[in-house]
Amino acid sequence: MARTKIVAVKMAEVPQDEGLVSMAFPKQCWAHTPSDDPKTWYLRMYFEPEDKVADGELLMGAVEAIKRFDLARSQSRLKSKELPYAKGRLVAAWKQAFPSLEIPDVLTKDAVMPDETSAESEG
C-alpha cells in the first residue's frame, strides 16, 4: 500500500535530489508529462525505471487519482485538457500489466491513446 501513495505525489514533492529522481524515473515512466520539466510529471506507472511492464499497484493508484480528479476537478494537479493523454498512456500500460482484466471505465472515457498523441504532435 505504501507504494500506491507515491502515485498521488507530484514529482517535485518527492524528497530526493531532482537530478537523481529524473535520472531514476525518466519521462516514459509517468502517465502525465505536460512538459519536459520533471517537476510537472504525475502518475508514475513503473516501480523500477528499467521495468518493461507497468506496476499493478501504481496503476491502481493512478486509477484512484483519476477518480479523485473527476470528483474535484478544480483542485486537481491534472489539467482537464491534459487528462485524455494521461488516460491513454494508462490504458496502454493497463493492457500490458493486466491483459485479462477489464480496463476501468474511468480510464477509457475520453482517453487519447499514445499513437494518437504522436500523430497529433506531428501534424
Residue frames relative to the residue before (quaternion, step in Angstrom):
aa qw qx qy qz dx dy dz
M 1.0000 0.0000 0.0000 0.0000 0.00 0.00 0.00
A 0.6035 0.5816 -0.3648 0.4055 3.61 1.02 -0.67
R 0.6347 0.5328 -0.3442 0.4413 3.60 1.03 -0.70
T 0.6104 0.5736 -0.3543 0.4157 3.59 1.04 -0.69
K 0.6205 0.5788 -0.3421 0.4036 3.59 1.01 -0.76
I 0.6301 0.5533 -0.3524 0.4155 3.62 0.98 -0.69
V 0.5409 0.6306 -0.3992 0.3878 3.59 1.16 -0.50
A 0.7363 0.4279 -0.2252 0.4734 3.56 0.95 -0.89
V 0.5851 0.5619 -0.3715 0.4515 3.58 1.27 0.10
K 0.4399 -0.6773 0.5252 0.2682 3.53 -0.85 0.97
M 0.6027 -0.5993 0.3713 0.3738 3.59 -0.92 0.80
A 0.6265 0.5542 -0.3408 0.4292 3.59 1.01 -0.72
E 0.6832 0.4908 -0.2840 0.4601 3.58 1.19 -0.51
V 0.5055 0.6275 -0.4391 0.3973 3.59 1.24 -0.12
P 0.3644 -0.7803 0.4652 0.2050 3.60 -0.57 1.11
Q 0.4753 0.6115 -0.4901 0.4000 3.55 0.42 1.30
D 0.6514 -0.4804 0.4056 0.4247 3.52 -1.31 0.27
E 0.5173 -0.6794 0.4237 0.3022 3.61 -0.72 1.06
G 0.6530 0.5205 -0.3184 0.4487 3.58 0.93 -0.84
L 0.6654 0.4935 -0.3008 0.4724 3.57 0.97 -0.83
V 0.6471 0.5170 -0.3272 0.4548 3.59 0.96 -0.80
S 0.6918 0.4666 -0.2984 0.4633 3.59 0.81 -0.91
M 0.6297 0.5026 -0.3394 0.4856 3.59 1.10 -0.60
A 0.6766 0.4990 -0.2949 0.4542 3.58 0.98 -0.84
F 0.7979 0.1265 -0.0495 0.5873 3.60 1.01 -0.79
P 0.1816 -0.8162 0.5413 0.0887 3.58 -0.01 1.27
K 0.7744 -0.4077 0.2513 0.4134 3.53 -1.35 0.34
Q 0.6797 0.5123 -0.3072 0.4256 3.61 0.90 -0.82
C 0.5905 0.5708 -0.3695 0.4348 3.62 1.25 -0.13
W 0.6989 0.4435 -0.2371 0.5085 3.59 1.30 -0.22
A 0.4456 -0.6917 0.4997 0.2707 3.59 -1.06 0.71
H 0.7710 0.2792 -0.1375 0.5556 3.57 0.98 -0.87
T 0.1645 0.7795 -0.5795 0.1719 3.57 -0.37 1.27
P 0.0765 -0.8633 0.4975 0.0373 3.58 0.41 1.19
S 0.7875 0.0962 -0.0703 0.6047 3.60 1.23 -0.32
D 0.6236 -0.5248 0.4086 0.4109 3.56 -1.29 -0.12
D 0.5312 0.6238 -0.3995 0.4111 3.59 1.29 -0.04
P 0.4168 -0.7395 0.4689 0.2441 3.64 -0.47 1.15
K 0.5736 0.6010 -0.3866 0.4005 3.61 1.13 -0.43
T 0.6907 0.4735 -0.2737 0.4730 3.60 1.20 -0.42
W 0.5298 0.6540 -0.4014 0.3611 3.60 1.24 -0.17
Y 0.0124 -0.8007 0.5939 -0.0784 3.55 -1.00 0.93
L 0.8038 0.2655 -0.2267 0.4816 3.58 -1.20 0.57
R 0.0424 -0.8185 0.5722 -0.0285 3.56 0.41 1.26
M 0.2517 -0.8018 0.5329 0.0993 3.56 -0.98 0.92
Y 0.7576 0.3545 -0.1857 0.5156 3.60 1.12 -0.56
F 0.4506 -0.6952 0.4938 0.2642 3.57 -0.95 0.92
E 0.7678 0.1231 -0.0569 0.6262 3.56 1.07 -0.80
P 0.5804 -0.6246 0.3864 0.3517 3.62 -0.94 0.78
E 0.7174 0.4522 -0.2623 0.4605 3.59 1.03 -0.68
D 0.4166 0.7123 -0.4702 0.3130 3.62 1.25 -0.01
K 0.3634 -0.7336 0.5396 0.1967 3.55 -1.09 0.79
V 0.7467 0.2635 -0.1524 0.5914 3.59 1.24 -0.49
A 0.5360 -0.6438 0.4452 0.3164 3.57 -0.96 0.89
D 0.5216 -0.6394 0.4793 0.2990 3.56 -1.21 0.63
G 0.5116 -0.6899 0.4319 0.2754 3.57 -0.80 1.05
E 0.6703 0.4944 -0.3062 0.4610 3.58 0.90 -0.86
L 0.6525 0.4979 -0.3196 0.4734 3.59 0.98 -0.77
L 0.6337 0.5210 -0.3331 0.4647 3.59 1.03 -0.73
M 0.6577 0.4945 -0.3138 0.4737 3.58 0.94 -0.84
G 0.6254 0.5209 -0.3309 0.4775 3.57 1.08 -0.66
A 0.6322 0.5247 -0.3245 0.4687 3.57 1.06 -0.73
V 0.6125 0.5374 -0.3410 0.4689 3.58 1.05 -0.77
E 0.6599 0.4985 -0.3057 0.4719 3.59 0.93 -0.86
A 0.6362 0.5201 -0.3306 0.4642 3.59 1.01 -0.76
I 0.6373 0.5110 -0.3234 0.4777 3.60 1.02 -0.79
K 0.6295 0.5244 -0.3357 0.4648 3.60 0.98 -0.80
R 0.6558 0.4960 -0.3122 0.4759 3.59 0.95 -0.85
F 0.6040 0.5512 -0.3513 0.4560 3.57 1.06 -0.71
D 0.6602 0.5118 -0.3100 0.4539 3.57 0.90 -0.90
L 0.6774 0.4860 -0.2896 0.4702 3.59 1.11 -0.64
A 0.8152 0.1313 -0.0317 0.5632 3.59 1.03 -0.73
R 0.0765 -0.8585 0.5064 0.0247 3.58 0.69 1.09
S 0.6869 0.5209 -0.3074 0.4029 3.59 0.82 -0.89
Q 0.7438 0.3932 -0.2232 0.4923 3.60 1.12 -0.55
S 0.5128 0.6833 -0.3971 0.3353 3.58 1.25 -0.02
R 0.5150 -0.6175 0.5000 0.3216 3.53 -1.27 0.48
L 0.6299 0.5129 -0.3312 0.4800 3.57 1.20 -0.49
K 0.3091 -0.7296 0.5809 0.1863 3.54 -1.03 0.78
S 0.6184 -0.5968 0.3679 0.3551 3.58 -0.97 0.87
K 0.6990 0.4773 -0.2917 0.4456 3.62 0.85 -0.90
E 0.6840 0.4732 -0.2858 0.4759 3.63 1.15 -0.46
L 0.5289 0.6898 -0.3864 0.3084 3.57 1.17 -0.54
P 0.6497 0.5240 -0.3567 0.4196 3.69 0.81 -0.76
Y 0.6484 0.5121 -0.3207 0.4632 3.61 1.06 -0.68
A 0.6324 0.5078 -0.3224 0.4880 3.59 1.04 -0.78
K 0.6391 0.5210 -0.3216 0.4655 3.59 0.98 -0.83
G 0.6425 0.5327 -0.3251 0.4447 3.59 0.95 -0.81
R 0.6634 0.4832 -0.3049 0.4832 3.58 0.95 -0.82
L 0.6426 0.5136 -0.3189 0.4707 3.59 1.07 -0.72
V 0.6180 0.5324 -0.3437 0.4653 3.61 1.03 -0.73
A 0.6594 0.5037 -0.3087 0.4650 3.59 0.90 -0.91
A 0.6671 0.4869 -0.2981 0.4786 3.59 0.96 -0.85
W 0.6225 0.5458 -0.3350 0.4500 3.60 1.02 -0.80
K 0.6455 0.5332 -0.3219 0.4420 3.60 0.93 -0.88
Q 0.6723 0.4742 -0.2957 0.4855 3.59 1.06 -0.70
A 0.7196 0.4612 -0.2558 0.4517 3.57 0.86 -0.97
F 0.8054 0.1409 -0.0326 0.5748 3.58 1.03 -0.84
P 0.0569 -0.8581 0.5083 0.0448 3.62 0.56 1.06
S 0.7364 0.4089 -0.2437 0.4808 3.61 1.07 -0.56
L 0.6254 0.5273 -0.3471 0.4587 3.62 1.25 -0.03
E 0.5215 -0.6220 0.4873 0.3221 3.52 -1.15 0.68
I 0.4677 -0.6625 0.5096 0.2874 3.56 -1.05 0.80
P 0.5040 -0.6629 0.4524 0.3191 3.61 -0.81 0.93
D 0.5789 -0.6204 0.4159 0.3271 3.57 -0.99 0.90
V 0.6200 0.5685 -0.3500 0.4122 3.58 1.01 -0.77
L 0.6675 0.4802 -0.3032 0.4816 3.60 1.16 -0.52
T 0.7133 0.4799 -0.2774 0.4289 3.58 0.89 -0.86
K 0.5808 0.5889 -0.3810 0.4131 3.60 1.13 -0.55
D 0.8629 -0.0116 -0.0547 0.5022 3.58 -0.66 1.20
A 0.3670 0.7472 -0.4899 0.2589 3.63 1.17 0.32
V 0.1885 -0.7253 0.6505 0.1239 3.56 -1.14 0.76
M 0.3573 -0.7705 0.4919 0.1918 3.54 -0.47 1.24
P 0.6691 -0.5481 0.3218 0.3851 3.62 -1.09 0.68
D 0.6495 0.5017 -0.3419 0.4577 3.63 0.94 -0.72
E 0.6201 0.5184 -0.3360 0.4835 3.62 1.13 -0.59
T 0.6091 0.5635 -0.3404 0.4423 3.58 1.10 -0.73
S 0.7016 0.4564 -0.2798 0.4702 3.58 0.83 -0.96
A 0.6160 0.5386 -0.3529 0.4538 3.61 1.08 -0.63
E 0.6596 0.5002 -0.3122 0.4660 3.60 1.01 -0.77
S 0.6864 0.4874 -0.3035 0.4463 3.58 0.93 -0.82
E 0.6347 0.5153 -0.3380 0.4663 3.61 1.16 -0.47
G 0.7553 0.3906 -0.2066 0.4841 3.59 1.04 -0.73
